[in-house]
Amino acid sequence: MGVKIRRSLTVDSLGACQGAHFEQGRLYLYGDRETGMMREYIPGADTLLYTGNEYRFTQDGKDVINHPTGIARHGNLPVFIGNSIRLNKEGTAWKAVIYCINWEGLLQTHTLDGNVKRVIEDDACIQGTRPEYVQYNGQWYVATADYGNHGNEVRLYYPDRLQNAFNTKTPGVLFKKFTCGPWVQNLHWMPEKKILLLIQNQVEGRKWRFTFLDLEKSIAAGEAAVVKTVDIDKPDELEGFSLSGSPHTGVAVTSSKQHNVHFINVNW
């Protein structure tokens, strides 16, 4: 198993890019420009074609999801977007919020106006939130994980209960959890392999790490069952990754101003 960079390019107008989400032939890159926002692209072999569609995470012109850190979307299940808010310069105090949104409405109106269904405080988290759908024993759950260097967990929430809760400590929202390593920036589910990928930094805010977990074994053990860890010695801050229509190709993004989007080959 390996991860290699095939080509790197600079994609502008994203601010500090925070993640990537692929569906139905479209790649959505999201970041924290002057407001939290997302743009739509058509990926080619080594290119991205901007469709002209930009979406702002605002209500009445006010920034709402200012630091987007994950998009959980699957089929007709509720759609969630994470927001991890740093409350102090030291990074010791965080507020994590999960927004249940009307995805189709967002794509139509290009803002969150009228499209926020529920605001959920992720108070079960230790540091930040980064929602992603995963499948376990035939059921779909919303997984998220912590950033930081101690006490980190991956937690799985029931999506139907999460969408009706005001916080994640509400009894019955949490399904399972297990411990994991530090500096998790994002999650990506690989259904063909039943692998949960942790998109990480090797140290705080720097260097790339891809950690492939066996989800079933991790849940059973209560701790991350690591299949493979791939470190790439690039100095910037890896933020997100998404496969792009194939289990062998994907896109990784960083918060850098230059060379912030990377086409990736995944070899199993």
C-alpha beads as a LAMMPS data file, in Angstrom:
LAMMPS data file: protein, C-alpha beads

268 atoms
267 bonds

1 atom types
1 bond types

-500.0 500.0 xlo xhi
-500.0 500.0 ylo yhi
-500.0 500.0 zlo zhi

Masses

1 110.0

Atoms # bond

1 1 1 0.000 0.000 0.000
2 1 1 1.404 3.386 -0.934
3 1 1 0.525 7.035 -1.520
4 1 1 2.374 9.070 -4.146
5 1 1 1.964 12.603 -5.432
6 1 1 1.425 12.568 -9.194
7 1 1 1.093 16.281 -9.836
8 1 1 0.736 19.487 -7.811
9 1 1 -0.927 22.741 -8.771
10 1 1 -2.087 26.025 -7.314
11 1 1 -5.831 26.642 -7.020
12 1 1 -6.691 30.201 -6.064
13 1 1 -9.644 31.836 -4.278
14 1 1 -9.970 29.182 -1.554
15 1 1 -8.235 31.034 1.262
16 1 1 -6.567 28.342 3.355
17 1 1 -8.047 25.201 1.804
18 1 1 -9.445 22.910 4.502
19 1 1 -10.759 19.866 2.654
20 1 1 -12.098 18.085 -0.406
21 1 1 -15.385 16.311 -1.074
22 1 1 -16.115 14.304 -4.228
23 1 1 -19.489 13.163 -5.535
24 1 1 -21.177 12.561 -8.879
25 1 1 -18.159 13.618 -10.931
26 1 1 -17.699 16.887 -9.062
27 1 1 -14.953 17.841 -6.641
28 1 1 -15.831 20.388 -3.966
29 1 1 -12.916 22.214 -2.329
30 1 1 -13.713 24.214 0.786
31 1 1 -11.722 26.760 2.740
32 1 1 -11.750 29.820 4.957
33 1 1 -11.348 32.838 2.735
34 1 1 -12.951 36.080 3.974
35 1 1 -15.843 33.749 4.838
36 1 1 -16.076 29.997 4.922
37 1 1 -16.750 28.888 1.352
38 1 1 -16.686 26.074 -1.201
39 1 1 -16.062 25.843 -4.944
40 1 1 -17.077 23.175 -7.469
41 1 1 -14.667 21.614 -9.984
42 1 1 -14.688 18.906 -12.630
43 1 1 -11.546 16.805 -12.118
44 1 1 -9.532 15.561 -15.073
45 1 1 -6.522 13.287 -15.109
46 1 1 -4.251 16.045 -13.796
47 1 1 -6.452 19.136 -14.021
48 1 1 -9.360 20.832 -12.308
49 1 1 -11.970 22.734 -14.306
50 1 1 -13.758 25.345 -12.197
51 1 1 -17.477 25.275 -12.996
52 1 1 -18.064 28.839 -11.817
53 1 1 -20.118 27.648 -8.855
54 1 1 -19.044 29.164 -5.544
55 1 1 -20.926 28.666 -2.291
56 1 1 -20.566 30.850 0.775
57 1 1 -21.240 29.484 4.236
58 1 1 -23.066 32.647 5.254
59 1 1 -26.514 33.675 6.492
60 1 1 -27.746 37.189 5.739
61 1 1 -24.216 37.943 4.564
62 1 1 -22.692 36.985 7.924
63 1 1 -19.985 34.343 8.191
64 1 1 -21.442 31.220 9.860
65 1 1 -19.209 28.225 9.098
66 1 1 -16.013 30.263 9.141
67 1 1 -13.574 27.334 9.348
68 1 1 -15.170 24.333 7.576
69 1 1 -13.530 21.060 8.589
70 1 1 -15.547 18.251 7.042
71 1 1 -18.549 17.430 4.873
72 1 1 -20.544 14.283 5.634
73 1 1 -22.874 13.348 2.808
74 1 1 -24.204 9.974 1.666
75 1 1 -27.332 9.189 -0.332
76 1 1 -30.485 10.524 1.294
77 1 1 -29.030 10.672 4.792
78 1 1 -28.770 14.025 6.609
79 1 1 -25.902 16.242 5.455
80 1 1 -23.490 17.647 8.028
81 1 1 -20.714 20.244 7.793
82 1 1 -18.208 20.700 10.612
83 1 1 -16.828 23.958 11.966
84 1 1 -13.778 23.908 14.259
85 1 1 -13.301 27.271 15.946
86 1 1 -10.045 28.150 17.713
87 1 1 -10.876 30.276 20.773
88 1 1 -7.313 31.268 21.728
89 1 1 -3.935 31.703 20.059
90 1 1 -2.427 28.792 21.959
91 1 1 -4.945 26.363 20.471
92 1 1 -5.891 25.020 23.903
93 1 1 -9.524 26.131 23.717
94 1 1 -11.827 25.123 20.883
95 1 1 -15.487 25.199 20.027
96 1 1 -16.722 22.526 17.639
97 1 1 -20.057 22.859 15.864
98 1 1 -21.783 20.517 13.404
99 1 1 -24.362 22.022 11.053
100 1 1 -27.116 19.873 9.583
101 1 1 -27.906 21.518 6.258
102 1 1 -30.100 21.301 3.185
103 1 1 -27.445 20.358 0.615
104 1 1 -29.668 20.778 -2.439
105 1 1 -30.736 24.174 -1.145
106 1 1 -27.124 25.232 -0.654
107 1 1 -26.264 24.234 -4.223
108 1 1 -29.266 26.180 -5.503
109 1 1 -28.972 29.395 -3.500
110 1 1 -25.153 29.352 -3.054
111 1 1 -25.477 30.414 0.621
112 1 1 -26.771 28.941 3.873
113 1 1 -29.777 31.271 3.837
114 1 1 -32.765 29.072 4.649
115 1 1 -30.611 25.939 4.471
116 1 1 -29.511 25.372 8.074
117 1 1 -31.679 22.686 9.635
118 1 1 -29.928 22.316 12.984
119 1 1 -26.890 23.664 14.835
120 1 1 -25.286 20.966 16.988
121 1 1 -22.475 21.605 19.437
122 1 1 -19.974 18.753 19.258
123 1 1 -19.262 18.921 22.983
124 1 1 -18.213 15.251 23.074
125 1 1 -15.124 16.207 21.106
126 1 1 -11.733 16.980 22.598
127 1 1 -10.522 19.381 19.919
128 1 1 -12.403 20.234 16.718
129 1 1 -14.824 18.264 14.574
130 1 1 -14.549 16.764 11.073
131 1 1 -17.655 14.775 10.089
132 1 1 -17.538 11.960 7.510
133 1 1 -19.973 9.121 6.770
134 1 1 -18.710 5.576 7.389
135 1 1 -20.403 2.185 7.151
136 1 1 -20.263 -0.436 9.895
137 1 1 -22.227 -3.707 9.937
138 1 1 -24.468 -2.466 7.139
139 1 1 -25.380 0.789 8.894
140 1 1 -24.156 4.305 8.193
141 1 1 -22.760 6.543 10.922
142 1 1 -21.223 10.011 11.103
143 1 1 -17.603 9.669 12.201
144 1 1 -15.457 12.504 13.479
145 1 1 -12.064 12.831 15.174
146 1 1 -9.960 15.180 17.257
147 1 1 -6.968 17.328 16.516
148 1 1 -4.344 17.767 19.225
149 1 1 -1.683 15.579 20.800
150 1 1 -3.426 13.780 23.660
151 1 1 -6.651 11.909 24.316
152 1 1 -7.658 11.807 20.661
153 1 1 -10.655 9.730 19.624
154 1 1 -12.652 8.754 16.585
155 1 1 -16.362 8.865 17.470
156 1 1 -19.324 7.481 15.527
157 1 1 -22.722 9.172 15.851
158 1 1 -26.158 7.975 14.790
159 1 1 -27.081 10.369 11.942
160 1 1 -30.836 10.366 12.640
161 1 1 -30.272 11.195 16.293
162 1 1 -27.517 13.696 15.550
163 1 1 -29.743 15.708 13.224
164 1 1 -32.278 16.203 16.029
165 1 1 -29.827 16.935 18.842
166 1 1 -28.435 20.222 20.099
167 1 1 -25.186 18.646 21.311
168 1 1 -23.351 15.370 20.844
169 1 1 -23.350 14.533 24.561
170 1 1 -27.113 14.052 24.322
171 1 1 -27.765 10.459 25.469
172 1 1 -28.126 8.058 22.552
173 1 1 -26.295 10.171 19.934
174 1 1 -22.934 8.402 20.321
175 1 1 -22.698 4.880 18.873
176 1 1 -19.060 3.871 19.401
177 1 1 -15.636 5.451 19.860
178 1 1 -11.983 4.432 19.818
179 1 1 -8.661 6.128 20.492
180 1 1 -6.382 7.324 17.693
181 1 1 -3.139 9.202 17.089
182 1 1 -2.613 12.981 17.117
183 1 1 -3.067 15.775 14.601
184 1 1 -6.059 14.425 12.649
185 1 1 -7.152 17.086 10.164
186 1 1 -9.854 15.151 8.330
187 1 1 -11.359 11.705 7.680
188 1 1 -12.107 9.836 4.469
189 1 1 -14.041 6.585 4.173
190 1 1 -12.907 4.035 1.577
191 1 1 -15.910 1.709 1.188
192 1 1 -14.323 -0.703 -1.282
193 1 1 -11.680 -1.595 1.308
194 1 1 -13.676 -0.900 4.497
195 1 1 -10.813 1.408 5.423
196 1 1 -11.077 4.666 7.339
197 1 1 -8.293 7.040 6.344
198 1 1 -7.024 9.534 8.901
199 1 1 -5.596 12.595 7.161
200 1 1 -2.997 13.807 9.638
201 1 1 0.065 15.923 10.284
202 1 1 3.249 14.302 11.591
203 1 1 3.727 17.232 13.979
204 1 1 1.389 20.072 14.797
205 1 1 0.481 21.910 11.600
206 1 1 3.269 20.389 9.479
207 1 1 4.166 17.398 7.349
208 1 1 1.854 14.833 5.820
209 1 1 0.596 11.578 7.264
210 1 1 -1.961 9.144 5.847
211 1 1 -3.084 6.486 8.344
212 1 1 -5.225 3.625 7.040
213 1 1 -7.424 1.988 9.712
214 1 1 -9.447 -1.211 9.731
215 1 1 -12.688 0.298 11.032
216 1 1 -14.246 -2.946 12.273
217 1 1 -11.131 -3.969 14.209
218 1 1 -10.737 -0.436 15.597
219 1 1 -14.273 -0.422 16.978
220 1 1 -13.868 -3.914 18.439
221 1 1 -10.548 -3.054 20.106
222 1 1 -11.448 0.446 21.272
223 1 1 -8.257 1.737 19.686
224 1 1 -7.068 2.432 16.155
225 1 1 -6.198 -0.766 14.265
226 1 1 -3.585 0.616 11.874
227 1 1 -3.205 -1.193 8.561
228 1 1 -0.595 1.176 7.142
229 1 1 0.893 4.594 7.849
230 1 1 2.364 6.589 4.965
231 1 1 4.431 9.688 5.779
232 1 1 5.300 12.209 3.087
233 1 1 8.045 14.658 3.936
234 1 1 6.394 17.827 2.715
235 1 1 6.702 20.794 5.077
236 1 1 3.227 22.309 4.720
237 1 1 -0.049 21.485 6.481
238 1 1 -2.011 18.621 4.963
239 1 1 -5.706 19.428 5.485
240 1 1 -7.844 17.031 3.477
241 1 1 -8.081 14.210 0.971
242 1 1 -10.761 12.586 -1.156
243 1 1 -10.747 9.750 -3.630
244 1 1 -12.076 11.030 -6.961
245 1 1 -14.147 8.267 -8.504
246 1 1 -11.594 5.474 -8.199
247 1 1 -9.970 3.646 -5.260
248 1 1 -6.605 4.390 -6.876
249 1 1 -6.742 8.150 -7.477
250 1 1 -7.546 11.116 -5.299
251 1 1 -6.880 14.744 -4.432
252 1 1 -5.052 16.022 -1.346
253 1 1 -5.216 19.651 -0.259
254 1 1 -3.155 21.880 1.996
255 1 1 -3.620 25.335 3.487
256 1 1 -0.661 26.741 1.521
257 1 1 -1.100 29.646 -0.882
258 1 1 0.963 27.920 -3.560
259 1 1 0.810 24.278 -4.682
260 1 1 -2.193 23.612 -2.458
261 1 1 -3.855 20.862 -4.542
262 1 1 -2.170 17.543 -5.281
263 1 1 -3.247 14.641 -7.482
264 1 1 -2.552 11.414 -5.640
265 1 1 -2.048 7.776 -6.659
266 1 1 -3.062 5.153 -4.097
267 1 1 -1.565 1.701 -4.605
268 1 1 -3.155 -1.212 -2.755

Bonds

1 1 1 2
2 1 2 3
3 1 3 4
4 1 4 5
5 1 5 6
6 1 6 7
7 1 7 8
8 1 8 9
9 1 9 10
10 1 10 11
11 1 11 12
12 1 12 13
13 1 13 14
14 1 14 15
15 1 15 16
16 1 16 17
17 1 17 18
18 1 18 19
19 1 19 20
20 1 20 21
21 1 21 22
22 1 22 23
23 1 23 24
24 1 24 25
25 1 25 26
26 1 26 27
27 1 27 28
28 1 28 29
29 1 29 30
30 1 30 31
31 1 31 32
32 1 32 33
33 1 33 34
34 1 34 35
35 1 35 36
36 1 36 37
37 1 37 38
38 1 38 39
39 1 39 40
40 1 40 41
41 1 41 42
42 1 42 43
43 1 43 44
44 1 44 45
45 1 45 46
46 1 46 47
47 1 47 48
48 1 48 49
49 1 49 50
50 1 50 51
51 1 51 52
52 1 52 53
53 1 53 54
54 1 54 55
55 1 55 56
56 1 56 57
57 1 57 58
58 1 58 59
59 1 59 60
60 1 60 61
61 1 61 62
62 1 62 63
63 1 63 64
64 1 64 65
65 1 65 66
66 1 66 67
67 1 67 68
68 1 68 69
69 1 69 70
70 1 70 71
71 1 71 72
72 1 72 73
73 1 73 74
74 1 74 75
75 1 75 76
76 1 76 77
77 1 77 78
78 1 78 79
79 1 79 80
80 1 80 81
81 1 81 82
82 1 82 83
83 1 83 84
84 1 84 85
85 1 85 86
86 1 86 87
87 1 87 88
88 1 88 89
89 1 89 90
90 1 90 91
91 1 91 92
92 1 92 93
93 1 93 94
94 1 94 95
95 1 95 96
96 1 96 97
97 1 97 98
98 1 98 99
99 1 99 100
100 1 100 101
101 1 101 102
102 1 102 103
103 1 103 104
104 1 104 105
105 1 105 106
106 1 106 107
107 1 107 108
108 1 108 109
109 1 109 110
110 1 110 111
111 1 111 112
112 1 112 113
113 1 113 114
114 1 114 115
115 1 115 116
116 1 116 117
117 1 117 118
118 1 118 119
119 1 119 120
120 1 120 121
121 1 121 122
122 1 122 123
123 1 123 124
124 1 124 125
125 1 125 126
126 1 126 127
127 1 127 128
128 1 128 129
129 1 129 130
130 1 130 131
131 1 131 132
132 1 132 133
133 1 133 134
134 1 134 135
135 1 135 136
136 1 136 137
137 1 137 138
138 1 138 139
139 1 139 140
140 1 140 141
141 1 141 142
142 1 142 143
143 1 143 144
144 1 144 145
145 1 145 146
146 1 146 147
147 1 147 148
148 1 148 149
149 1 149 150
150 1 150 151
151 1 151 152
152 1 152 153
153 1 153 154
154 1 154 155
155 1 155 156
156 1 156 157
157 1 157 158
158 1 158 159
159 1 159 160
160 1 160 161
161 1 161 162
162 1 162 163
163 1 163 164
164 1 164 165
165 1 165 166
166 1 166 167
167 1 167 168
168 1 168 169
169 1 169 170
170 1 170 171
171 1 171 172
172 1 172 173
173 1 173 174
174 1 174 175
175 1 175 176
176 1 176 177
177 1 177 178
178 1 178 179
179 1 179 180
180 1 180 181
181 1 181 182
182 1 182 183
183 1 183 184
184 1 184 185
185 1 185 186
186 1 186 187
187 1 187 188
188 1 188 189
189 1 189 190
190 1 190 191
191 1 191 192
192 1 192 193
193 1 193 194
194 1 194 195
195 1 195 196
196 1 196 197
197 1 197 198
198 1 198 199
199 1 199 200
200 1 200 201
201 1 201 202
202 1 202 203
203 1 203 204
204 1 204 205
205 1 205 206
206 1 206 207
207 1 207 208
208 1 208 209
209 1 209 210
210 1 210 211
211 1 211 212
212 1 212 213
213 1 213 214
214 1 214 215
215 1 215 216
216 1 216 217
217 1 217 218
218 1 218 219
219 1 219 220
220 1 220 221
221 1 221 222
222 1 222 223
223 1 223 224
224 1 224 225
225 1 225 226
226 1 226 227
227 1 227 228
228 1 228 229
229 1 229 230
230 1 230 231
231 1 231 232
232 1 232 233
233 1 233 234
234 1 234 235
235 1 235 236
236 1 236 237
237 1 237 238
238 1 238 239
239 1 239 240
240 1 240 241
241 1 241 242
242 1 242 243
243 1 243 244
244 1 244 245
245 1 245 246
246 1 246 247
247 1 247 248
248 1 248 249
249 1 249 250
250 1 250 251
251 1 251 252
252 1 252 253
253 1 253 254
254 1 254 255
255 1 255 256
256 1 256 257
257 1 257 258
258 1 258 259
259 1 259 260
260 1 260 261
261 1 261 262
262 1 262 263
263 1 263 264
264 1 264 265
265 1 265 266
266 1 266 267
267 1 267 268
